[in-house]
Amino acid sequence: MPYIDVGGVQHHYEVTGSPGKVGAPPLVLIHGWCGSARYWQPLVQDYGQESLCLSYDLRGFGRSAAGAQDFSLASYSHDLLILLDKLGLEQVDINAHSMGASIGLSFANLYPERVRKLVLTCTGVFEYQMLPFETFYFFSNLVIAVRPNWIVNFAAIRRSFQRRFVYQLLSDEFAQLFIEDYVIASAAAARGTLSSSIGKHATFEMPDSFRRVRVPTLLISGQHDRIIPARGAQKAQQINPRLGLEILADTGHFPMLEKPAQYMRTMRSFLQV
C-alpha cells in the first residue's frame, strides 16, 4: 500500500487506471466524513479504464495518520495541493463526496487553476437552526466517543448502521467497510471536520463558497438522502445558477454505490472533454 509524506503526515493513496483522452486530466476522488478511499473503488475500477484516478485517505481517516490538529477546510485543501505537487499532477478533475465535497469546493476556490471540472456529490447549503444543530452535535460527539471495535463483527449492527445512509441496503461488503472506517477514524479529525464542514459558521460560509466558485461544477444528490437532503443542493444552485444539478432517483447518501450505472453516466457526461 503506497504512502506519501504530506506536510509531515503519512497519507495513504492510490493512483490507478490509464491515461485518458488528450486533454482529459486525472480524476481525484475525495471521500466523506469518517470514510476512506475504499468506497470509491467500484468507480475507480470503471472510470480507471479511461482515465488515471487518484484516491486517497484524508488526514485522520482510513489509513492516513491524523498528524497536526488543524482540521479546517483550508488545511485539507493545502494537503491536497501538496499531494498533487508531489505526484506531478498539474491540473485535475475532482469528484468529492459529502464532507469531502466541502474540501473539494474549498480547494477549487483557493486553487482554481488546478481544477478543470468539479463534481460535488451529496452536498449543499444548510440553514442554521439552534435546536436541530445542537442536538445533532450532541449525538455526533457521543457516537465519536463510543465506537467499540466489536460492533464490526455483528451483521445486524452493520445493517442498522448503513440504513441511515442509503435508500436501499447495499451488500454486506459495503456495510462492513462503512463501519470499519467509522471505528478507526481519528476522534480529533472526526470532531474537527464535523465542525469545519457543517458547523454554525459553515452555514454562513458555504453559501459564499458556492457563490464564488468559477470552476465548471456539477452537483449530484440522492433523491432520498437523509444526511444532506437534495434541497440543500437546490439552494446552492439558486445561489449560483452556473452550477449544474442532477438528483438521482431512488438513492440516498451514496448514489455512486446505490445506482452506479446511472451515476457513472451522469459523471461521464459532465467530465467529457
C-alpha positions in Angstrom: 0.0 0.0 0.0 1.6 3.3 -1.1 2.1 6.1 1.4 3.4 9.6 0.9 4.5 12.3 3.3 2.2 15.3 3.1 3.2 18.1 5.5 4.9 15.6 7.8 1.9 13.3 7.9 1.8 9.9 6.2 -1.1 9.7 3.7 -2.4 6.5 2.1 -3.1 7.0 -1.6 -3.5 5.0 -4.8 -3.0 6.1 -8.5 -4.7 3.6 -10.8 -6.1 3.4 -14.3 -4.5 4.6 -17.6 -4.1 8.0 -19.2 -7.3 9.0 -20.9 -8.0 11.1 -24.0 -5.8 14.1 -24.8 -7.0 17.0 -22.6 -8.6 14.7 -20.0 -6.8 15.2 -16.7 -6.7 12.6 -13.8 -9.7 12.3 -11.6 -9.2 12.9 -7.9 -11.6 11.3 -5.5 -12.3 12.7 -2.0 -14.2 10.7 0.5 -16.6 11.9 3.2 -16.7 12.1 7.0 -15.3 9.0 8.8 -14.9 7.3 5.5 -12.0 6.3 3.3 -11.0 6.0 -0.3 -12.1 2.3 -0.2 -15.7 3.1 -1.1 -14.6 4.8 -4.3 -13.1 1.5 -5.6 -16.1 0.5 -7.8 -16.0 3.8 -9.5 -12.2 3.6 -9.9 -12.4 0.2 -11.5 -14.9 1.5 -14.1 -13.6 5.0 -14.8 -9.9 3.9 -14.5 -10.3 2.1 -17.8 -10.3 5.5 -19.5 -8.5 7.8 -17.1 -6.0 8.0 -14.3 -7.7 8.1 -10.9 -6.1 9.3 -7.6 -7.9 8.2 -4.5 -6.5 8.9 -1.0 -7.5 8.8 2.7 -7.9 12.3 4.2 -5.7 13.1 7.2 -7.1 11.3 10.2 -9.3 8.9 8.3 -8.8 5.4 6.8 -5.2 4.5 6.6 -3.8 8.1 6.9 -2.4 9.4 10.1 -4.0 12.3 11.9 -1.0 14.5 12.4 -1.5 18.2 13.1 -4.6 19.4 14.8 -5.7 21.8 12.1 -8.8 20.2 10.6 -10.1 23.3 8.7 -11.2 23.0 5.1 -8.3 25.2 4.0 -5.8 22.9 5.8 -7.2 19.9 4.0 -7.2 21.8 0.7 -3.5 22.5 1.3 -2.9 18.8 1.9 -4.3 18.1 -1.5 -2.2 20.8 -3.1 1.0 19.2 -1.6 -0.2 15.7 -2.7 -0.8 16.9 -6.3 2.6 18.6 -6.4 4.5 15.6 -5.1 2.8 13.3 -7.6 3.4 15.8 -10.5 -0.3 16.3 -11.3 -0.8 19.8 -12.6 -4.5 20.0 -13.4 -7.1 17.6 -12.3 -10.8 16.8 -12.3 -12.3 16.4 -8.8 -15.2 14.3 -7.5 -15.8 14.9 -3.8 -18.4 13.4 -1.6 -20.3 14.7 1.5 -17.8 16.3 3.9 -15.2 15.8 1.2 -17.3 18.0 -1.1 -16.7 20.9 1.3 -13.0 20.3 0.9 -13.3 20.0 -2.9 -15.2 23.2 -3.1 -12.7 24.9 -0.8 -9.8 23.6 -3.0 -11.4 24.8 -6.2 -11.9 28.3 -4.8 -8.4 28.5 -3.4 -6.6 26.9 -6.4 -8.9 27.2 -9.4 -6.0 26.9 -11.8 -5.5 23.3 -10.6 -9.1 22.2 -11.3 -10.6 21.6 -14.8 -14.0 20.4 -13.6 -15.6 19.7 -10.2 -18.2 17.2 -9.2 -19.7 17.6 -5.7 -21.7 14.6 -4.6 -24.2 15.0 -1.8 -23.6 18.5 -0.6 -25.5 21.7 -0.3 -26.4 24.8 1.7 -27.6 24.5 5.3 -29.7 26.9 7.3 -28.7 27.3 10.9 -31.4 26.3 13.5 -30.1 26.2 17.0 -32.1 23.2 18.4 -31.5 20.8 15.5 -27.9 21.7 15.2 -27.1 21.4 18.9 -29.0 18.1 19.1 -27.0 16.9 16.0 -23.7 17.9 17.6 -24.5 16.3 20.9 -25.3 12.9 19.3 -22.5 13.2 16.8 -19.9 13.7 19.6 -21.5 10.8 21.5 -21.1 8.4 18.6 -17.5 9.6 18.1 -16.7 8.9 21.8 -18.3 5.5 21.8 -17.0 3.3 19.0 -16.1 -0.2 20.3 -14.3 -2.3 17.8 -16.6 -5.3 18.3 -19.5 -3.7 16.6 -17.8 -4.6 13.3 -18.5 -8.2 13.9 -22.3 -8.2 14.0 -24.3 -8.3 10.8 -27.4 -6.7 12.4 -25.4 -3.7 13.6 -23.8 -3.4 10.2 -27.2 -3.4 8.5 -28.6 -0.9 11.0 -25.6 1.4 10.6 -25.9 1.6 6.8 -29.7 2.2 6.9 -29.0 5.7 8.0 -27.0 6.4 4.8 -28.7 4.5 1.9 -32.1 4.3 0.4 -31.8 0.6 -0.3 -29.4 -1.7 1.6 -26.1 -2.4 -0.1 -24.2 -5.7 0.1 -22.7 -6.6 3.5 -19.3 -5.9 2.0 -20.0 -2.2 2.0 -21.8 -2.3 5.3 -18.7 -3.7 6.9 -16.5 -1.2 5.1 -18.6 1.7 6.3 -18.5 0.6 9.9 -14.7 -0.3 9.8 -13.9 3.2 8.6 -16.1 4.7 11.2 -14.4 2.8 14.0 -10.8 3.5 13.0 -11.3 7.3 12.3 -9.3 9.6 14.5 -11.6 11.2 17.1 -9.8 14.5 16.8 -10.2 14.5 13.0 -13.9 13.4 13.2 -14.7 16.2 15.6 -12.6 18.8 13.8 -14.0 18.1 10.3 -17.6 17.9 11.7 -17.2 21.5 12.9 -15.4 22.8 9.9 -17.8 21.3 7.3 -21.2 21.7 8.9 -20.6 23.9 12.0 -22.6 27.0 12.6 -20.0 29.1 10.8 -20.2 26.8 7.8 -23.9 27.7 7.4 -22.8 31.2 6.6 -19.5 30.4 4.7 -20.8 27.7 2.4 -23.3 29.9 0.5 -20.5 32.3 -0.2 -18.2 29.4 -1.3 -20.9 28.2 -3.8 -21.4 31.8 -5.0 -17.7 32.3 -5.7 -16.8 29.1 -7.5 -15.8 29.7 -11.1 -14.7 26.2 -12.0 -17.3 24.3 -14.0 -19.2 22.4 -11.3 -21.9 19.7 -11.2 -23.8 18.8 -8.0 -25.1 15.2 -7.7 -27.6 14.5 -5.0 -29.6 11.5 -3.8 -33.4 11.9 -4.0 -33.8 10.3 -0.6 -30.6 11.5 1.1 -31.4 12.0 4.8 -27.9 13.2 5.7 -27.7 16.1 3.2 -31.1 16.4 1.6 -31.2 17.3 -2.1 -32.9 20.6 -1.3 -29.6 21.8 0.0 -28.1 21.4 -3.4 -31.1 23.1 -5.0 -30.5 26.1 -2.7 -26.8 26.1 -3.8 -27.9 26.2 -7.4 -30.3 29.1 -6.6 -27.3 31.0 -5.2 -25.2 30.2 -8.2 -27.2 29.3 -11.4 -24.0 28.3 -13.2 -23.9 25.1 -11.1 -25.3 22.0 -12.7 -27.5 19.8 -10.7 -28.6 16.1 -11.0 -30.8 14.4 -8.5 -30.7 10.6 -8.8 -33.9 8.8 -8.1 -34.1 6.0 -5.5 -30.8 6.9 -3.9 -29.6 8.1 -0.6 -26.3 9.4 0.6 -24.2 7.1 -1.5 -25.6 7.3 -5.1 -22.3 6.2 -6.6 -22.9 2.8 -4.9 -26.7 2.6 -4.9 -27.1 3.4 -8.6 -23.6 3.0 -10.1 -24.6 2.9 -13.8 -26.8 6.0 -13.6 -24.2 7.8 -11.5 -21.4 6.9 -13.9 -23.4 8.1 -16.9 -24.1 11.4 -15.2 -20.5 11.9 -14.2 -19.0 10.9 -17.6 -21.4 13.2 -19.4 -20.2 16.2 -17.4 -16.4 15.3 -17.4 -16.1 14.5 -21.1 -13.5 16.5 -22.9 
